[in-house]
Amino acid sequence: MKFAAQAWSNGRARAGVLQLGSCPYAIETPALLLSTRKGLPTFVSPDLLPSLPSPDSHLLQISPLHFVEGLSSKTISNIGGLPKMLGLHEYGFAAVLRDSVVCLPECDSTNKTGASFETPCGRLLIKPVEYMEMISSLKPDLWATLADEVPAWVSEKRNRTSVDRTVKWLDDCMRLSMTGGDVFGAIVGGSSIEERQRCAQEVVRRSVSGFWIGGFGLGESMDERFTLLTAVTDNLPAEKPRQICGLGLPEEVLQGIAAGIDLFDSTYIYHLTIGGFALTFPLDGIKRHVSKHVSHSQLSDIGRDHTKINLKATIYRKDTSPIVDGCNCYTCQNHTKAYINHLLNVHEMLAQILLEIHNTHHYLGFFRMIREAIHEGRFEQFRQKFIERSCDHILTAALSA
């Protein structure tokens, strides 16, 4: 793996290029890792993956927990690993032992041998040796070490324990590693600035290729999150990439990038799609279409905000326009809001397929806009404008209520 930061804006926000060994495409950062279930986006089959923007969509996040049942680790290994099993030779895979859709590690301070996870086979204790067997069989391009993540409300003692345990597991995973994938050292510490800094300093001392920052999106406020993030990134070398889990909303992504994060893995697109929502906020060269006969109060009533619309709403039953005028994704080029509204209301899975294609396409465009803003030195202006538009919508909705 090779990584190089190429541009900075507002001090910490940076744009770079990540090159993985098995992926022929260079991935520009900040980048979004597409969340998957057993190696593929939930509703996008392999034949539809090429419809997503390339190479922005060529980095997939996997959880080894999804492979606990079904094919054995030995069988997957004999096939040649996950990329060969899926036939996705031009895609990069990043493995993290976390399934954000289902649950997070159990906050159990008495467990010293491994992390507890909810899996399809029930709650399991995953030890470093078992985890490394999973990684060895899946053969991802990069993988994060086992982490003891804790929510924001635990005690200082529990935060210290999480750091001690995560650093020990880091050493165990590296000692047991039998794979050629690049290792990302896990950084935890809960809501403690001191423990976050200590964990980052300990991980930097190890020979890791990058850093996976865990334990966010677990109860901390937006105000304290930035301080915690910078406490970590200020202790990390600039020449190695940083990945984070738990930040998915556009505002959260912008906050993470402002703190110096390069890679984001989240289930934001999945939750949007399951809820019947479609992203609509403006991208360069694309203007949002809002029917002139719809008032602000009506839009508020159907669950619209400045970023998305609820396509289950009856107001779209006869709307023959695409989700976003000018969008060149497969969904907007071929289908209407009315059709997707119909599919959602009759519980047809094609609705989720079309929504995930659009939402993924649109969100990847959002990351492209961010990279352009960083290269042009105007990231903070871009961020403030996005946040102000969000506040303006909330004020308009309140006044219309």
Secondary structure, 3 states (H helix, E strand, C coil): CEEEEEEEECCCEEEEEEECCCCCCEEEECEEEEECECCECCCCCCCCHHHCCCCCCCEEEECHHHHCCCCCHHHHHHHCCHHHHHCCCCCEEEECCCCCCCCCCCCCCCCCCCEEEEECCEEEEECHHHHHHHHHHHCCCEEECCCCCCCCCCCHHHHHHHHHHHHHHHHHHHHHCCCCCEEEEEECCCCCHHHHHHHHHHHHCCCCCEEEECCCCCCCCHHHHHHHHHHHHCCCCCCCCEEEECCCCHHHHHHHHHCCCCEEECCHHHHHHHCCEEECCCECCECCCCCCCCCHHHHHHCCCCCCEEECCCHHHCCCCCCCCCCCCCHHHHHCCHHHHHHHHHCCCCHHHHHHHHHHHHHHHHHHHHHHHHHHCCCHHHHHHHHHHHHHHHHHHHHHHC
